[in-house]
Each structure stands twice: as C-alpha cells, then as structure tokens.
Amino acid sequence: MSQSKKWKTVQAKRDKTVRVKTARGRKLSSTRWLQRQLNDPYVQEAHRKGYRSRAAFKLIELDDRFEFLKPGQKVVDLGCAPGGWTQVAAERIDAEKNPNGHVIGIDLQEVEEIPGATLLVGDFMDNDAPDRLKEVIGGPVDVVLSDMAASASGHPQTDHIRITALVEAAAYFAEEVLKPNGWFVAKVLAGGADADLLKQLKLQFQTVRHAKPPASRKDSSETYLVASGFRGKNTFSDAS
Ligand SMILES: C[S@@+](CC[C@H](N)C(=O)[O-])C[C@H]1O[C@@H](n2cnc3c(N)ncnc32)[C@H](O)[C@@H]1O
C-alpha cells in the first residue's frame, strides 16, 4: 500500500473512532463536529466579539426578549465555564463601572478571570456548595442563572434524570437567595421542567415560561425555563 493510501486509511479509522457527543447524545465524528463549528455563524460571531462560548448568544437572546439583566444587579451563574454567560451578564449589569453590579459563578472547571465576576471552582451538587456561594454573595440577588449540563451519556433517560436533578437544585437555591421579584433562568430538556418542579415554581414566581433562543441548536433538546417575579422569602431576609 502506498504511503498516501495508508495515511487515508489511518485518517478514516481515526474519524470513525474519535467521536463527539452532541447535547442529545448523538455521536458526530470529529471531522463533522469541526465542520459544524466552522460553519456555525454563532461560533464565528463569538470569536469576533471575544465571547468564550457560542452559548453567550443564548443569554443575549433570552435577555433581549425578557429583559431581566439591568445595571447594578447581583447575578449568580451556575455552571459558568468557559464563561460566555458570565461575560454577557457582567456587561449587561455594567459590573465593571457600577459598584453594585457583580456576577458570582461556579463550575466544576476553572474559569479564566472575568472583570466584575467572582468565579468559584466546585461541584454545585456538593453539600457545602450553596453555603460557599452564599458566603461570597453576602445578600439577596436579582437573578439566578443556570446553564448547568452534565456531559451527555448517550442514554436519553439518564441525561434527563441528571439535568432534572441539576435544575431542581438550582431552583431550590434560587428560592433561598433571590430578592422579591427576582428572576430564575435555567436550562431544562425537551418537554420542559418536570411537573413537580413546575408546580413548585408556579407557587414561588408570578410567571413561569419556557423559551428556546434561536442560538440553541435545533437538534439539541435543551430549552430554557424563565421564571420572573419571585414572591417567596429568601433566607437572607429570615436572618435579618
Ligand atoms: C453548557 S456549559 C455552560 C456554558 C456557559 N453558560 C457559557 O456560556 O460559557 C455547562 C457547564 O455546566 C457545568 N456543570 C455541570 N454540572 C455541574 C455541577 N454539578 N456543578 C457545577 N458545574 C456543573 C459543566 O462543567 C459545564 O461547564
């Protein structure tokens, strides 16, 4: 076999074995994944604007529609790596100039510094994570964001159970830290939030909606829960 034929066989084999899982657990070969990234206008735009992820545009589109980010707010960003949502939130709350504006993020992975943000490394599902966050937050917050997603297992039911656990924990945390009239925005999977969670959120918030921003890929089963008008009582007010 000629050298170039051998190389083509090696490439074809590598292409078959190196596969990337999409959010739905569908497998793409590394070349198809790369092609999709290169052809994706959101990836190009993120690169141009200096956002660390194309996901930044999901938050931009959600906020353009619902207008929950305002200058001077305190925002929590759960599952913040690599930092696209934190960058957008910090910009929109004017965290660099407004002394009250601040974003507090947490992720399993370390995130490079972002002006106007405090970024913690850790598992939000750990027992001590909510208290670690509350210590940094120091008082009630205006918005709790969660874009947390466990890596796709390829088994839809398992993925659904994992993301439901994450969003439930995020909602429970939001109810502990939100100011009256605060917002909770979280990623859920197709079909929307679990019925019990939705029932609970409808008691705690004036409005609960589902939205799929255009930047969310059509082949992804993710959608976002947007809850506004928190009417519960945060634990900070209990303490005062
Ligand atoms: C889709 S990415 C978030 C992208 C981010 N919003 C952005 O714009 O750059 C999902 C993130 O959730 C994080 N994550 C998943 N489970 C987590 C957990 N239990 N605690 C903290 N972060 C978690 C992952 O590490 C991953 O970085």
The ligand as a Gaussian input file, in Angstrom:
#p B3LYP/6-31G(d) Opt

LIG

0 1
 C      -23.168000      24.317000      28.665000
 S      -21.851000      24.558000      29.763000
 C      -22.114000      26.202000      30.304000
 C      -21.709000      27.217000      29.299000
 C      -21.706000      28.611000      29.883000
 N      -23.047000      29.066000      30.169000
 C      -21.065000      29.599000      28.944000
 O      -21.767000      30.449000      28.404000
 O      -19.846000      29.545000      28.758000
 C      -22.387000      23.616000      31.139000
 C      -21.457000      23.700000      32.322000
 O      -22.108000      23.115000      33.452000
 C      -21.082000      22.646000      34.293000
 N      -21.628000      21.742000      35.304000
 C      -22.271000      20.566000      35.105000
 N      -22.572000      20.005000      36.277000
 C      -22.125000      20.858000      37.244000
 C      -22.133000      20.824000      38.658000
 N      -22.672000      19.795000      39.325000
 N      -21.584000      21.856000      39.332000
 C      -21.031000      22.901000      38.669000
 N      -20.992000      22.986000      37.327000
 C      -21.529000      21.977000      36.622000
 C      -20.118000      21.973000      33.333000
 O      -18.851000      21.826000      33.908000
 C      -20.135000      22.927000      32.141000
 O      -19.059000      23.807000      32.166000

